[in-house]
Amino acid sequence: MASIASFEGVDVYERFHFLVNAPALFHAVASAVELDIFRFLGERDQATFEELRAFTGVPAHQLRVLLQAVCSTGLVRKRDGAYVNSEAATDLLAADTPDSWTHIILGWRDIYYPAFPRLTASLRTGTNLALDDFPGDEPTLYQRLSRDPELESVFHRAMSAFTLRSARALVRREEFSPVRRLLDVGGGDGTTSALLADRHPEMALTIFDLPSVSKLAASSANAGRLRFRPGDLFRDDFPEGSDAVLFSHVLEIFSADRILVLLRKAHAALPRGGRVFIYGFNVSENETSGVFSARLGLYFNVLASGQGMAYPARDYEEWLGAVGFEDVRTVSGMPYEHGLTMGVKG
């Protein structure tokens, strides 16, 4: 079976035909999510067309068009005149849980993908031109979203859901067992820290992120034992008193120069023997990429920050060594093209 991440073994012509139709099909799936079709089907063994029409309120012709598109993806199947969720739709889309792909799809539809028509111009100019569609003069999407709390909430629900899908393998790592006071830099709404808190009841966790994000996170279901320290990652010093610093889905946003700034700040905030953890997307050593990593790098450069990408593990290892960390190593092959790079302050 071909890898979803790489299309390995899939004929290039077949891949091309899928790609050129994928934007329309993605939006069809997003509409089905918004209309709660997957959840409705998940609550029963099957549903007729008339039952779906009554539930969604969509006119018969338009619903027929939508269901034809969704069925073409394989997420929904028509069987004996009725519609049923596939196993994948049941797993990924049917339940309204914090890790549901429904949150991710709507976040990508409403925030990520409207930016992509400006990709060529952004690449040519080296500027995230799609950021102009968001009010403000701040240089990153994350800062400008603070002006629109509703959209910021959509963004963080999507981020949280994807983190839940990818980070459970991270928190199971035994390297976190000796940590007693963890600083989660750019920790967003605290999803990763909450998972670590559940896994390690003796660990104290502090999340350092923008004031608007900290305010949103403090009122979320993740708050619990977590502490929130609002601040700017580059302008403010990192809070001291922790024996480990975690960067989860943070450093890949930035260029090498800015990553080195953040790693130096982590080194300065840690005591001797303190640990640093870098968790995120890793491309392979030959700089090829799976589809998640490829999408991420494009999104960063057209919208989020105008820089950054899914870096290979060797880059993180070199940067950690350059700022003074020792015993640097990487655990690769984690879910969704992720890796964990670690070092110790000597």
Secondary structure, DSSP 8 states (H G I E B T S, - for coil): ---TTT-TTS-HHHHHHHHHHHHHHHHHHHHHHHTTHHHHHHTSS-EEHHHHHHHH---HHHHHHHHHHHHHTTSEEEETTEEEE-HHHHHHTSS--TT-HHHHHHHIIIIIGGGGGGHHHHHHHTS-GGGGGSSSS-SSHHHHGGG-HHHHHHHHHHHHHHHHHHHHHHHT-GGGTT-SEEEEET-TTSHHHHHHHHH-TT-EEEEEE-HHHHHHHHTSTT-TTEEEEE--TTTS------SEEEEES-GGGS-HHHHHHHHHHHHHHS-TT-EEEEEEE-B-TTS---HHHHHHHHHIIIIISS-----BHHHHHHHHHHTTEEEEEEEEEEGGGEEEEEEEE-
